[in-house]
Every structure is written in structure tokens, then in C-alpha cells.
Amino acid sequence: MAHGLALMDGDPDIVALSPYPITIRYLGRNASNGVEWKDHVPDLAVLRRNGDVAFMDFFHDLDTRRDDDRTHALQISLQEDCSATYEVMWATQILKQPRFFNRNLLHANRPRRGEVDLTIIERSILEQRLPTTIEELSNMLPLNVLVERWGDDARSSAEPVAGVHVVFSACLRLCYLGRVDLDMSKPLSTSSIVSRRV
């Protein structure tokens, strides 16, 4: 489930997550093959950017709780009662590469309080002609490095921070926020293509 949550939180189309959100009541078969009301609490509910709501459960591929009849009954119940969908995600789906790597990278680079403000760089990226690669963007932008200095040192003493690629980080943040699209078919790198989100 932890991997599934990271995968969902790195999805730019998902704007809210809620673990163990509600109890869903559905009609299912009992041991004597009769029909009865049953309750189920899904692992997660997600709200997508387009307003759609989905409920999901995460399972290991060897999990013995696989029950296609229950899955179908939950899908019907949620669709009829609240126009929502129900999905089961298996470990092989969750860990599929390069999607899992890319979503974790987006999640790790999401905007957080107290971190460096990349607003100027993000704004500059959105003003460029897209689609283009992150490397080409970095070459085009005048502000493409992060510099540091001690507070009482002269501005001219500022030096680039080693190992930080601010244009790459800004592109990841913009994708996380749903402002741009990145080519997710390959592991994200400076050769990834950034395009305007439709």
C-alpha cells in the first residue's frame, strides 16, 4: 500500500488522497451461494483533476483475497450510488517501470514549505515555446543555476550549488502541479520532453 500511495501521490492528475475513506455496502454471495449485503472499506479514495472519484484496493500478486465477483459487485455499487469507480491495483501494476520510478521522482520533487522557491524559473519555463527537452530549456533560460553564499558575504561571492539542476527540478514540480506534461514513457532525465498540458 505504501508503494501504491507513492504512485498515486506522484500522479499529476490526482489532486487529493484519502486512505480508508468510507464503508461501501454491496450485494455479494455468501457461503451458501445466497445473496446478502456485505461491507467493504477500500484502501484509498482519490479525487482526479477532472472531478472524477475512484476508490481502490492494493494487493500483492500472491494475495489469496483475489475475488473478481466482489470487484465487479463493488464497481456496480459505486457506479450506481455515487458515479465513482472502483479499481484493484496489483503489485506488478504498481511497480511497473518506468512509471513507478517517474512518479516517485515527481513525488520527491513536489513543492514543500521551507524549500527553495523556484517560482521565477517555473514562470520562465511556462513562457517558453513548448514542447522541448529539459536540457534545451536549461540552455535557453538565463536563470538556470542555484547559487549560495553566507548572509554577510558580498553577492559576488555566491557560487553554484553542486549537484542541483534547478530547471529539471522546476519541470518536475510543474508536472506534479499539473501545469506541464513530461514524457513518462522513459525514465525522466534532462532529455525528457516537456509539453504544455492540454
C-alpha positions in Angstrom: 0.0 0.0 0.0 2.9 2.4 0.7 4.1 2.0 -2.9 0.6 2.5 -4.2 0.2 5.7 -2.2 3.5 7.0 -3.5 2.4 6.1 -7.1 -0.9 7.9 -6.6 0.7 11.0 -5.0 3.1 11.3 -7.9 0.3 11.3 -10.4 -0.3 14.9 -11.7 -4.0 14.0 -12.4 -4.7 13.3 -8.8 -5.4 16.3 -6.5 -6.5 14.6 -3.3 -6.0 11.2 -1.5 -8.0 9.7 1.4 -6.9 6.4 3.0 -9.7 4.1 4.2 -12.3 6.7 3.2 -15.8 5.0 3.6 -17.5 1.8 4.1 -19.1 0.6 0.8 -22.2 -1.6 1.0 -22.7 -4.1 -1.8 -24.6 -7.2 -2.7 -22.5 -10.3 -2.6 -22.8 -14.1 -2.4 -22.4 -15.9 1.0 -21.0 -19.4 1.7 -24.4 -21.0 0.9 -24.5 -19.2 -2.5 -27.2 -16.8 -1.4 -27.2 -13.0 -1.9 -26.6 -10.8 1.1 -25.4 -7.2 1.9 -21.7 -7.0 2.7 -19.5 -4.1 3.8 -16.0 -3.2 2.4 -13.6 -0.4 3.4 -11.3 0.3 0.4 -7.6 1.2 0.9 -7.8 4.5 -0.8 -10.1 7.1 -2.5 -8.7 9.6 -5.0 -10.0 12.8 -6.5 -8.8 13.4 -10.0 -8.2 16.8 -11.5 -11.3 16.4 -13.8 -13.6 15.8 -10.7 -13.8 12.0 -11.0 -13.6 10.0 -7.8 -12.1 6.5 -7.7 -11.8 4.0 -4.8 -9.1 1.4 -4.9 -7.5 -1.5 -3.1 -3.9 -2.6 -3.3 -2.9 -6.3 -3.4 0.2 -8.3 -3.7 0.1 -10.6 -6.7 0.1 -13.7 -4.5 -2.7 -12.4 -2.3 -5.4 -15.0 -1.7 -8.1 -12.4 -1.4 -8.5 -12.1 -5.2 -12.2 -12.1 -5.8 -13.4 -11.0 -9.2 -17.1 -11.3 -8.2 -16.6 -8.9 -5.3 -14.6 -6.5 -7.5 -17.5 -6.5 -10.0 -20.1 -6.0 -7.3 -18.2 -3.0 -5.8 -17.8 -1.5 -9.3 -21.6 -1.7 -9.8 -22.4 -0.4 -6.3 -20.1 2.6 -6.6 -21.2 3.5 -10.1 -24.9 3.4 -9.3 -24.7 5.0 -5.8 -22.2 7.8 -6.4 -20.9 7.7 -10.0 -17.5 6.7 -8.8 -15.2 3.9 -10.0 -13.5 1.0 -8.2 -10.1 -0.4 -9.1 -7.9 -3.1 -7.8 -4.1 -2.5 -8.2 -1.8 -5.4 -8.1 1.9 -5.1 -7.1 3.1 -5.8 -10.7 1.0 -2.9 -11.9 2.1 -0.6 -9.1 5.8 -1.3 -9.5 5.8 -1.2 -13.3 8.8 0.7 -14.7 9.5 3.4 -15.7 6.2 4.7 -14.3 6.9 3.9 -10.7 10.4 5.5 -10.9 9.0 8.6 -12.6 6.1 9.0 -10.2 8.4 8.6 -7.2 10.7 11.3 -8.7 7.7 13.6 -9.1 6.6 12.9 -5.5 10.1 13.6 -4.2 10.3 16.9 -6.0 6.8 18.2 -5.1 6.7 21.8 -3.7 7.2 21.8 0.0 7.1 24.6 2.6 10.6 25.8 3.6 12.3 24.7 0.4 13.9 26.9 -2.3 11.4 29.0 -4.2 11.6 28.1 -7.9 8.7 30.3 -8.9 10.8 32.6 -11.2 12.2 29.6 -13.0 8.8 27.9 -13.3 7.3 31.1 -14.7 10.2 31.3 -17.2 9.6 27.7 -18.3 5.9 28.4 -18.9 6.8 31.4 -21.1 9.0 29.3 -23.4 7.9 27.6 -26.7 7.0 24.0 -25.8 7.4 21.1 -26.5 11.1 20.9 -25.9 13.6 18.9 -23.8 14.6 19.9 -20.3 18.2 20.3 -21.5 17.1 22.7 -24.2 15.1 24.7 -21.6 18.1 24.8 -19.3 20.3 26.2 -22.2 17.6 28.8 -23.0 16.9 30.2 -19.6 19.1 32.9 -18.1 18.3 31.7 -14.5 19.4 28.0 -14.7 21.5 27.5 -11.6 21.1 27.8 -7.9 23.7 29.8 -6.1 24.5 30.1 -2.4 26.5 32.5 -0.2 26.8 33.3 3.5 24.4 36.1 4.5 27.1 38.6 5.3 29.2 37.8 2.2 29.1 40.0 -0.9 26.7 38.9 -3.7 29.6 38.4 -6.0 30.9 35.6 -3.7 27.9 33.4 -4.5 28.8 30.0 -6.0 26.6 27.4 -7.8 25.3 24.6 -5.6 26.8 21.4 -6.8 24.5 18.6 -7.9 21.3 20.7 -8.2 19.7 21.1 -11.6 17.1 23.7 -10.9 15.4 23.6 -14.4 15.0 19.8 -14.0 13.5 20.3 -10.5 11.2 23.1 -11.7 9.9 20.9 -14.6 9.2 18.1 -12.1 7.3 20.5 -9.8 5.3 21.9 -12.7 4.4 18.4 -13.8 3.4 17.5 -10.2 1.2 20.6 -10.1 -0.5 19.6 -13.5 0.9 22.7 -15.4 3.0 20.7 -17.9 3.3 17.2 -19.2 6.5 15.2 -19.2 7.3 12.2 -21.5 6.7 9.4 -18.9 7.4 6.5 -21.4 11.1 6.6 -20.4 12.9 7.3 -17.1 12.8 11.1 -16.5 16.1 12.9 -17.3 17.3 16.1 -18.9 16.5 14.6 -22.3 12.8 14.2 -21.3 10.3 16.3 -23.4 8.3 19.0 -21.6 5.0 19.9 -23.3 2.1 22.2 -22.4 -0.7 20.5 -20.6 -4.0 20.5 -22.5 
